[in-house]
Amino acid sequence: MSHRGSLRLLSGSAHPELSHEVASTLGEPLVSAFIGRFPDGEIDIKIHEDMRGSDVFVIQPTCPPVNENLVELALIADTLRRASAARVTAVMPYFGYARKDRKDEGRVPISAKAVANMLVSCGIDRVLTIDLHAQQIQGFFDTPVDHLYARTAIQEVVRGEGFENLVVCSPDVGGVKIARAYAKELDAPLAIIDKRRMSGDTVISETIIGDVEGADILLTDDMISTAGTIAEACRILKKKGAKRVCVAASHAVLAGPARERLQNCGADKVWVSNTIPLRGDLPDCFEVISVAPLLARAIARIHREESVSALFEDA
């Protein structure tokens, strides 16, 4: 049993659908709050319930529009701190500003660290997130971070697909850790595409490490942004004789030409989680898998002061 007050769930405006699903899974209502805008666009927040002594979980991915959602989360945290909440946990299924996690050249920011500093200074006591773009970002927070994995939900769907001769493939060397985790869970061999990046949205893939001819391929990644990497990987896998190519990704950012590329890339299926709200027309090959049950279990464990790592001991 938690030594803190009652569990309270509060939704930002970034992903209300996911917030309602988590609340329904936990059997807890969402806190009544107003999150709006002043006429000049500034964010206006008013919480309608007493938060004193409560253990509050704020569900707010910092997905596009990133700056709006990030500032909103910071202001919600400040509101809760001033309302005497006992603890404020930021439930960030998708953590934006994660790409700049180190100073890889002169005169650039470490954006992930700056964002972590801002959130902690505004009153965040703990962070719950899914598939950080770089795991070292956990160390940027001077508060506890619970890091979950979307594959916990996705791999159950993959198992039911009836693959034959399954090979798990990473689209580049940087994604090997994710691919290896899927391969271990699915008891499948691993392949890697040797990718050379020419620019932010253009890649050239040259060779494959591993045998993919005649195989069903599960192509894994942490996020799909412009889909350049995934589209090129699908093309070369089909060229090398893969029978089927299915994609599993944690975060569907889908920026710029991503939807068109995914529609035309030749993938038989694209599985993504709902860490980011997916609205509008989606490619025919898309299937969205909910992480709400995973988040709900983690929230319940955090509130009861139980181990969260028990959810993914083999991750």
Secondary structure, DSSP 8 states (H G I E B T S, - for coil): --SS--EEEEE-SS-HHHHHHHHHHHT--B--EEEEE-TTS-EEEEE-S--TT-EEEEE----SSHHHHHHHHHHHHHHHHHTT-SEEEEEESS-SS-S--S--STT---HHHHHHHHHHHTT--EEEEE--SSGGGGGG-SS-EEEE-THHHHHHHHHTT--SSEEEEESSGGGHHHHHHHHHHHT--EEEEEEEEEETTEEEEEEEES--TT-EEEEEEEEESSSHHHHHHHHHHHHTT-SEEEEEEEEE---TTHHHHHHHS--SEEEEESSS---S---TTEEEE--HHHHHHHHHHHHTT--SGGGGTT-
